[in-house]
């Protein structure tokens, strides 16, 4: 099973709202990722969690707050977003990189976020 | 400096023909991995194929093969006998073995399969 699930599929929120995106995988992967993708662009990495600890934050604004409660679950908490934050948010997971080894990432279907 | 280059923004191919999507990369690492992902209009990124820098054979997965030319730093995706369902955006990506858990994506190639 190579499934990564994401909820919700679509989200419309106002600039003063607080919402959360959820991602789940049961492949035993210990690395999980959040990406942001604008239309006709490649995904941009936002955060990486390795063994439930934040290992990479690509200078993402604090209105995006990631959380990894356990090895299967990854959340992205949203607060006071701007219209330019409207995008497809993709979650991915992979086996943890080991020395010299490189593993593919498996992506979820994404959440299409619209900020009004 | 751009690490993954996909020079074909869009391609139109007749159904059942083979298609080659170009990808060149730049890295000074000896250990790295190259990936191709397919993204249909639905949005999900679908992993297609992987090539490790130390793999001597070109990777193949069904109708997909990766033409790996290490000296030229090229990792082209070949799709044999294209189907209408192959219409999608295709991203070439690289993960450097000695760096953090990051994948670097190219800008993508939009493939259109014509009936």
Interface residues (C-beta under 8 A of the other chain):
Chain A: X2 X31 X33 X40 X41 X42 X43 X45 X48 X50 X55 X56 X88 X90 X92 X94 X96 X97 X99 X100 X101 X102 X103 X104 X105 X106 X107 X108 X109 X110 X112
Chain B: X31 X32 X33 X35 X37 X42 X43 X44 X45 X46 X47 X50 X52 X91 X95 X96 X97 X98 X100 X101 X102 X103 X105 X106 X107 X108
